[in-house]
Amino acid sequence: MNYTKEEFAKRDDEMMNEIDYLRKLIDSAENQDNRTIDGTWYPVSHTWREVAKIALNLADEEEWMTRCENKLEVKKDESTQKNNQTNYSCTQCNRNK
């Protein structure tokens, strides 16, 4: 899996769009609005099923985002540790001179 800042930002934008769509669907379902999609009529129960599917997909995406954040933090920490080790050893060298 590709854990990059760019992939994280892309998925974050997609999630925000899905959340906005989910809010609209919930509002529609709470108002008991039937939906017509491509000329086909769907009852409110269809909207609630769609809400459930989107919510589950968002939960999966949130898990990915958490894993990604953790991996990016580990990479950042490893990079910081390497820099600190380098600085420490340079400091040691300067003290020994």
The 8 nearest C-alpha neighbors of each residue, nearest first, counted from 0:
[[1, 2, 67, 3, 63, 6, 66, 70],
 [0, 2, 3, 6, 67, 7, 4, 5],
 [3, 1, 67, 0, 6, 4, 70, 7],
 [4, 2, 6, 5, 1, 7, 71, 67],
 [3, 5, 7, 6, 8, 2, 71, 9],
 [4, 6, 8, 3, 7, 9, 2, 10],
 [7, 5, 9, 3, 8, 4, 10, 2],
 [6, 8, 4, 10, 5, 9, 11, 3],
 [9, 7, 11, 5, 6, 10, 4, 12],
 [10, 8, 6, 12, 11, 7, 5, 13],
 [11, 9, 13, 7, 12, 8, 14, 6],
 [10, 12, 8, 14, 9, 13, 7, 15],
 [13, 11, 15, 9, 10, 14, 8, 16],
 [14, 12, 10, 16, 11, 15, 17, 9],
 [15, 13, 17, 11, 16, 12, 10, 18],
 [14, 16, 18, 12, 17, 13, 11, 19],
 [17, 15, 19, 13, 14, 18, 20, 12],
 [18, 16, 14, 20, 15, 19, 21, 13],
 [17, 19, 21, 15, 20, 16, 14, 22],
 [18, 20, 16, 22, 21, 17, 15, 23],
 [21, 19, 17, 23, 18, 22, 24, 16],
 [22, 20, 18, 24, 19, 23, 17, 25],
 [23, 21, 25, 19, 20, 24, 26, 18],
 [24, 22, 26, 20, 21, 25, 27, 19],
 [25, 23, 27, 21, 26, 22, 28, 20],
 [24, 26, 28, 22, 27, 23, 29, 21],
 [25, 27, 23, 29, 24, 28, 22, 30],
 [26, 28, 24, 30, 25, 32, 29, 23],
 [27, 29, 31, 25, 30, 26, 43, 32],
 [30, 28, 26, 31, 27, 25, 32, 24],
 [29, 31, 27, 28, 32, 26, 25, 33],
 [30, 32, 28, 29, 43, 33, 27, 42],
 [33, 31, 27, 30, 28, 43, 34, 29],
 [32, 34, 42, 43, 41, 31, 35, 40],
 [35, 33, 41, 40, 32, 36, 42, 43],
 [34, 36, 40, 39, 38, 41, 37, 33],
 [35, 37, 39, 38, 34, 40, 41, 33],
 [38, 36, 39, 35, 40, 34, 41, 33],
 [37, 39, 36, 35, 40, 34, 41, 33],
 [40, 38, 35, 36, 37, 41, 34, 42],
 [39, 41, 35, 34, 36, 38, 42, 33],
 [40, 42, 34, 33, 35, 45, 39, 43],
 [43, 41, 33, 44, 45, 34, 40, 46],
 [44, 42, 46, 33, 45, 28, 31, 32],
 [43, 45, 47, 46, 42, 48, 28, 41],
 [46, 44, 48, 43, 47, 42, 41, 49],
 [45, 47, 49, 43, 44, 48, 28, 50],
 [48, 46, 50, 44, 49, 45, 51, 43],
 [49, 47, 51, 45, 50, 46, 52, 44],
 [48, 50, 46, 52, 47, 51, 53, 45],
 [51, 49, 47, 53, 48, 52, 54, 46],
 [50, 52, 48, 54, 49, 53, 47, 55],
 [53, 51, 49, 55, 54, 50, 56, 48],
 [52, 54, 56, 50, 55, 51, 57, 49],
 [55, 53, 57, 51, 52, 56, 50, 58],
 [56, 54, 58, 52, 57, 53, 51, 59],
 [55, 57, 53, 59, 58, 54, 60, 52],
 [56, 58, 60, 54, 55, 59, 61, 53],
 [57, 59, 55, 61, 56, 60, 54, 62],
 [60, 58, 56, 62, 57, 61, 55, 63],
 [59, 61, 57, 63, 62, 58, 64, 56],
 [60, 62, 64, 58, 63, 59, 57, 65],
 [61, 63, 65, 59, 60, 64, 66, 58],
 [62, 64, 60, 66, 61, 65, 67, 59],
 [65, 63, 61, 67, 62, 66, 68, 60],
 [64, 66, 68, 62, 67, 63, 69, 61],
 [67, 65, 69, 63, 64, 68, 70, 62],
 [66, 68, 64, 70, 69, 65, 2, 63],
 [67, 69, 65, 71, 70, 66, 64, 72],
 [68, 70, 72, 66, 67, 71, 73, 65],
 [71, 69, 73, 67, 72, 68, 66, 74],
 [70, 72, 74, 68, 73, 69, 67, 75],
 [73, 71, 75, 69, 74, 70, 76, 68],
 [74, 72, 76, 70, 75, 71, 77, 69],
 [73, 75, 77, 71, 72, 76, 78, 70],
 [74, 76, 72, 78, 73, 77, 71, 79],
 [77, 75, 79, 73, 78, 74, 72, 80],
 [78, 76, 80, 74, 79, 75, 73, 81],
 [77, 79, 75, 81, 76, 80, 74, 82],
 [80, 78, 76, 82, 77, 81, 83, 75],
 [79, 81, 83, 77, 82, 78, 84, 76],
 [82, 80, 84, 78, 83, 79, 85, 77],
 [83, 81, 85, 79, 80, 84, 86, 78],
 [84, 82, 80, 86, 85, 81, 87, 79],
 [85, 83, 87, 81, 86, 82, 80, 88],
 [84, 86, 82, 88, 83, 87, 81, 89],
 [87, 85, 83, 89, 84, 88, 90, 82],
 [86, 88, 84, 90, 89, 85, 83, 91],
 [87, 89, 91, 85, 90, 86, 84, 92],
 [90, 88, 92, 86, 91, 87, 85, 93],
 [89, 91, 87, 93, 88, 92, 86, 94],
 [92, 90, 88, 94, 89, 93, 87, 95],
 [91, 93, 89, 95, 90, 94, 88, 96],
 [92, 94, 90, 96, 91, 95, 89, 88],
 [95, 93, 91, 92, 96, 90, 89, 88],
 [94, 96, 92, 93, 91, 90, 89, 88],
 [95, 93, 94, 92, 91, 90, 89, 88]]
